[in-house]
Amino acid sequence: MVTCPIKPLSNSFIASNHDSPLPRMNPMISRLLVSLLIIMTSGLRAEGVSSLLPPNARLAIIGDSITEQKLYSKFIETYLLACAGRKDIECWQFGVSGEMAIGIVSRADIDLNLFNPTIATLCYGMNDGMYQPYSPSIGTSYEANMRRVLEKLQSIGVPLVVIGSPGVVDSHFFQRFPASEYNATLGQLGKIVRKLAAESKQPFADIHSTMLQGMIGAKKTLGESYDVAGEDGIHPGPNGHVLMAQAFLKALGMTGDIGTLEVDLQGASKSTEGHSVLRASDGTVEIESSRWPFCFDLDAMSILPFCTFNEDLNRLTLKVTHLGSAKAKITWGKETREFTSEQLQKGINLAAEFAETPFDTPFANLIDAVAQKQAFETHAFWNMAYPFRGQNLDPTKAETKAAYKELKQKVNEGRRPLVEAALAQLKPVKHTITVVPVP
């Protein structure tokens, strides 16, 4: 793994100072906000609202080189925009190659202040396990550092943190020592952060179990040479990142209800919020959708039979009533499939049943725009903000405050057009469903 060590900031630069360009939130106020947010979101969950993300949330996606791959982070952001319909949310990925959990503590005042997040996801542990069999000292160090991370995030005003467990190494391609031993280490680290999440009353994303179960199932069917954690044994391809995104999105409270389309062959067809029936005649219904199903490329799609992404997070349901026959052919986009009357009355998941969808091209355009934005974000904190890290800069000096203010302005000037370019892709998609009864 390529490593890029982060130098710790000088004490003078990270010291709390009201006049600093990098202000902190009072810890007591932060704790009160956490408690209030937990109460609020608990009530929302009870009423069936599909997210822990409040309006205008600013989500920082934080982690090591696996995060810096900008795959699961890209999937999360695209899902929130297109599938959940949350145009009010902004995301920024903060992955750094080779980083251990303590690294974000050293750079949070500089890097995260570029974005001022209100919520964060954490994924550390791959490097914290030291690529060794588990020992109590590894666990003790990891727990202490993760506690420092949570304290740091609260101190700079991030009240809600989704704590992710580390992922897995590939059971075939990881060659440093038996993969099962290092996965056991990562599993132990996962238990530690699960405990921390419970103690701090923060959401927990079980990435380790999600990836491990998906890897076992996929390799059993497709063979050991099918990599889930990458051909280097550590860095997953798009398929493994689908599993990571699944764990985080579920922890964020996503319910997966993209929408329901009901075709009534003897009455009025209708749809749920995010979709509008434009016209319906003789079994053909034209729909306009502002909420899209998640669309996978071929690399990502291969993991779907071995995970519950579509069932948990990607349900665009079609129901057909008053069919009057035992079966029907359903045409959606370029593809036609046959279903029984019972299946159609109960509802089929279009996103799972159809390999090609009318949303594929706009979705690909959106995810490309998100990727360009996230690439700039990596550039911003690696290259533009780096001079502020590890330097003996006095934050009380006017020239320091002026320089950081200018940096933040430059970063936002470069990033904003990329945010707008991604949002511009979110245009309603018109698509047609045709139902042909089969005797």
NUKEMI-881319 format. One record per residue (C-alpha): residue in one letter; y, x, z. Coordinates in steps of 0.02 Angstrom, whole numbers, padded with zeros to 5 digits, always signed. Layout:
N
aYXZ ...
//
This chain:
439
m+00000+00000+00000 v+00171+00066-00042 t+00274+00083+00116 c+00461+00080+00136 p+00502+00112+00319 i+00656+00028+00388 k+00766+00134+00499 p+00817+00049+00661 l+00999-00001+00677 s+01105+00090+00802 n+01134+00000+00966 s+01320-00009+00931 f+01293-00100+00766 i+01177-00235+00834 a+01272-00260+00996 s+01334-00436+01025 n+01520-00444+00992 h+01624-00598+00959 d+01729-00505+00831 s+01577-00433+00741 p+01544-00484+00560 l+01365-00516+00619 p+01386-00645+00758 r+01246-00702+00873 m+01215-00871+00949 n+01213-00884+01138 p+01027-00880+01189 m+01046-01031+01304 i+01125-01133+01165 s+00988-01077+01046 r+00853-01135+01167 l+00939-01303+01186 l+00946-01321+00997 v+00761-01282+00985 s+00719-01415+01114 l+00831-01543+01029 l+00759-01504+00857 i+00581-01521+00921 i+00622-01690+00998 m+00707-01748+00838 t+00569-01691+00722 s+00434-01762+00835 g+00517-01931+00816 l+00530-01908+00629 r+00345-01867+00615 a+00302-02023+00712 e+00397-02125+00584 g+00308-02042+00439 v+00450-01933+00373 s+00373-01794+00270 s+00462-01639+00334 l+00520-01535+00481 l+00666-01481+00372 p+00829-01565+00420 p+00961-01603+00289 n+01039-01448+00209 a+00912-01332+00289 r+00920-01147+00244 l+00745-01076+00242 a+00714-00888+00259 i+00540-00837+00202 i+00504-00675+00297 g+00360-00552+00287 d+00288-00391+00218 s+00241-00337+00041 i+00135-00494+00017 t+00294-00594+00040 e+00389-00473-00070 q+00269-00516-00212 k+00374-00674-00224 l+00229-00788-00262 y+00196-00900-00112 s+00383-00898-00079 k+00412-00955-00257 f+00281-01092-00239 i+00359-01154-00076 e+00535-01161-00146 t+00482-01245-00307 y+00378-01372-00211 l+00524-01417-00098 l+00640-01441-00246 a+00528-01531-00369 c+00387-01611-00270 a+00474-01655-00108 g+00637-01692-00199 r+00738-01588-00075 k+00882-01524-00179 d+00981-01503-00018 i+00871-01359+00042 e+00904-01177+00000 c+00774-01039+00016 w+00785-00850+00018 q+00637-00733+00024 f+00649-00580+00137 g+00487-00485+00105 v+00484-00296+00126 s+00341-00185+00069 g+00244-00099+00207 e+00337-00190+00346 m+00263-00227+00516 a+00330-00367+00624 i+00454-00255+00715 g+00540-00218+00549 i+00630-00384+00537 v+00702-00356+00711 s+00785-00198+00648 r+00859-00278+00492 a+00890-00459+00543 d+01075-00435+00586 i+01108-00361+00415 d+00990-00448+00296 l+00975-00623+00369 n+01162-00634+00396 l+01182-00631+00208 f+01103-00804+00208 n+01129-00877+00384 p+00960-00966+00389 t+00928-01117+00500 i+00738-01106+00487 a+00616-00965+00447 t+00434-00936+00404 l+00348-00779+00466 c+00196-00692+00392 y+00155-00526+00476 g-00005-00444+00531 m-00083-00362+00379 n+00001-00197+00421 d+00009-00229+00609 g-00182-00225+00613 m-00167-00040+00565 y-00315-00059+00444 q-00433-00027+00590 p-00564-00124+00685 y-00482-00230+00819 s-00438-00152+00985 p-00341-00223+01133 s-00198-00100+01101 i-00174-00169+00925 g-00167-00346+00992 t-00049-00300+01133 s+00072-00212+01015 y+00069-00354+00889 e+00100-00486+01022 a+00244-00389+01097 n+00324-00363+00926 m+00303-00545+00874 r+00384-00599+01036 r+00531-00485+00996 v+00541-00563+00822 l+00551-00740+00894 e+00681-00686+01021 k+00783-00602+00886 l+00782-00753+00771 q+00837-00867+00911 s+00975-00747+00959 i+01050-00753+00784 g+01041-00942+00775 v+00873-00984+00694 p+00804-01120+00808 l+00648-01169+00708 v+00519-01040+00654 v+00354-01077+00566 i+00238-00940+00630 g+00105-00892+00503 s-00054-00799+00542 p-00097-00647+00434 g-00202-00681+00280 v-00364-00596+00232 v-00426-00443+00140 d-00542-00472-00006 s-00725-00468+00043 h-00770-00372-00116 f-00617-00269-00165 f-00561-00206+00006 q-00641-00034+00017 r-00565+00057+00167 f-00707-00001+00282 p-00808-00163+00289 a-00694-00306+00244 s-00779-00418+00371 e-00721-00301+00510 y-00540-00303+00456 n-00544-00490+00430 a-00605-00501+00610 t-00453-00398+00661 l-00338-00513+00563 g-00424-00663+00640 q-00387-00596+00814 l-00205-00572+00768 g-00204-00751+00705 k-00261-00811+00876 i-00118-00716+00956 v+00017-00797+00849 r-00065-00968+00869 k-00043-00945+01056 l+00137-00889+01034 a+00173-01041+00926 a+00102-01156+01060 e+00200-01069+01198 s+00364-01075+01102 k+00331-01250+01035 q+00351-01191+00856 p+00246-01244+00705 f+00095-01137+00662 a+00031-01102+00486 d-00153-01056+00485 i-00150-00943+00333 h-00300-00841+00388 s-00423-00986+00399 t-00356-01068+00241 m-00379-00908+00141 l-00546-00862+00220 q-00623-01033+00184 g-00555-01033+00007 m-00621-00857-00024 i-00795-00896+00042 g-00809-01053-00064 a-00740-00974-00222 k-00849-00819-00214 k-01004-00923-00180 t-00976-01016-00343 l-00884-00890-00453 g-00958-00728-00389 e-00898-00586-00280 s-00794-00511-00419 y-00678-00661-00412 d-00535-00592-00309 v-00440-00701-00187 a-00347-00563-00096 g-00313-00458-00251 e-00403-00320-00341 d-00330-00195-00217 g-00409-00300-00081 i-00242-00339+00003 h-00114-00416-00114 p-00170-00586-00180 g-00140-00649-00355 p-00069-00823-00387 n-00233-00904-00330 g-00223-00827-00156 h-00039-00867-00143 v-00078-01051-00177 l-00179-01048-00016 m-00036-00966+00079 a+00089-01093+00013 q-00029-01233+00061 a-00036-01175+00242 f+00152-01155+00256 l+00195-01319+00170 k+00077-01414+00285 a+00155-01328+00436 l+00327-01380+00371 g+00268-01560+00381 m+00245-01600+00197 t+00137-01756+00177 g+00099-01732-00008 d+00146-01906-00068 i+00229-01870-00235 g+00228-02054-00279 t+00124-02205-00329 l+00125-02286-00502 e+00048-02459-00514 v+00004-02530-00684 d-00030-02718-00678 l-00108-02779-00841 q-00065-02959-00799 g+00101-02937-00712 a+00245-02821-00674 s+00209-02636-00657 k+00300-02543-00518 s+00325-02374-00436 t+00378-02296-00273 e+00538-02199-00237 g+00567-02052-00354 h+00495-02145-00504 s+00559-02288-00611 v+00466-02400-00733 l+00571-02404-00892 r+00460-02521-00991 a+00285-02592-00989 s+00191-02679-01128 d+00009-02703-01177 g-00058-02574-01056 t+00073-02441-01098 v+00198-02397-00964 e+00345-02278-00985 i+00404-02199-00823 e+00548-02085-00775 s+00511-01970-00628 s+00632-01867-00526 r+00492-01808-00412 w+00362-01702-00499 p+00183-01655-00461 f+00150-01470-00430 c+00088-01391-00593 f-00023-01237-00591 d-00045-01098-00717 l-00222-01042-00759 d-00226-00902-00631 a-00174-01018-00490 m-00279-01165-00549 s-00444-01074-00526 i-00436-01090-00336 l-00408-01279-00333 p-00592-01330-00321 f-00605-01226-00162 c-00453-01288-00067 t-00367-01451-00024 f-00196-01419-00101 n-00203-01571-00216 e-00274-01686-00083 d-00153-01631+00053 l+00006-01595-00044 n+00000-01653-00224 r-00041-01838-00239 l+00035-01930-00386 t-00068-02088-00377 l-00104-02209-00519 k-00170-02382-00478 v-00223-02509-00610 t-00244-02691-00565 h-00313-02840-00662 l-00407-02725-00778 g-00537-02855-00829 s-00668-02728-00880 a-00789-02606-00799 k-00696-02451-00857 a-00536-02394-00940 k-00474-02245-01038 i-00316-02172-00964 t-00203-02069-01076 w-00069-01966-00991 g+00023-01842-01099 k-00099-01760-01219 e-00256-01792-01118 t-00369-01946-01107 r-00496-01976-00968 e-00610-02120-00922 f-00619-02201-00749 t-00708-02349-00672 s-00618-02507-00622 e-00658-02469-00440 q-00580-02296-00453 l-00422-02365-00533 q-00402-02505-00407 k-00417-02381-00265 g-00304-02256-00354 i-00332-02091-00443 n-00232-01933-00416 l-00156-01892-00585 a-00110-01717-00526 a-00292-01678-00486 e-00378-01770-00628 f-00276-01707-00776 a-00273-01521-00818 e-00122-01542-00932 t+00025-01649-00878 p+00192-01703-00954 f+00275-01602-00815 d+00200-01432-00862 t+00344-01367-00967 p+00489-01421-00855 f+00393-01359-00703 a+00365-01189-00785 n+00551-01179-00826 l+00596-01220-00646 i+00477-01095-00569 d+00542-00960-00686 a+00720-00998-00630 v+00666-00989-00448 a+00581-00822-00483 q+00741-00750-00556 k+00839-00807-00405 q+00714-00731-00283 a+00713-00568-00381 f+00901-00557-00355 e+00877-00591-00169 t+00761-00441-00155 h+00889-00336-00247 a+01027-00397-00131 f+00951-00345+00034 w+00859-00192-00031 n+00998-00114-00131 m+01162-00197-00089 a+01138-00216+00099 y+01037-00058+00128 p+01189+00055+00164 f+01225-00051+00318 r+01053-00017+00391 g+01018+00135+00498 q+01198+00192+00497 n+01310+00229+00646 l+01432+00094+00595 d+01549+00024+00725 p+01559-00165+00696 t+01724-00174+00788 k+01812-00067+00658 a+01914-00160+00531 e+01843-00062+00385 t+01664-00105+00436 k+01702-00290+00450 a+01796-00288+00286 a+01655-00197+00196 y+01522-00317+00258 k+01629-00467+00217 e+01650-00401+00040 l+01463-00367+00027 k+01421-00545+00079 q+01546-00615-00045 k+01475-00508-00186 v+01297-00562-00144 n+01343-00746-00143 e+01440-00728-00305 g+01287-00654-00388 r+01163-00775-00311 r+01254-00940-00333 p+01236-00951-00524 l+01049-00922-00503 v+01038-01062-00375 e+01132-01177-00494 a+01021-01125-00640 a+00867-01177-00541 l+00943-01343-00489 a+00992-01375-00670 q+00807-01380-00716 l+00779-01531-00604 k+00805-01665-00734 p+00703-01827-00730 v+00547-01820-00838 k+00499-01966-00948 h+00313-01990-00971 t+00194-02124-01032 i+00030-02191-00962 t-00082-02293-01075 v-00225-02398-01007 v-00360-02454-01131 p-00498-02562-01057 v-00676-02509-01099 p-00809-02647-01097 
//
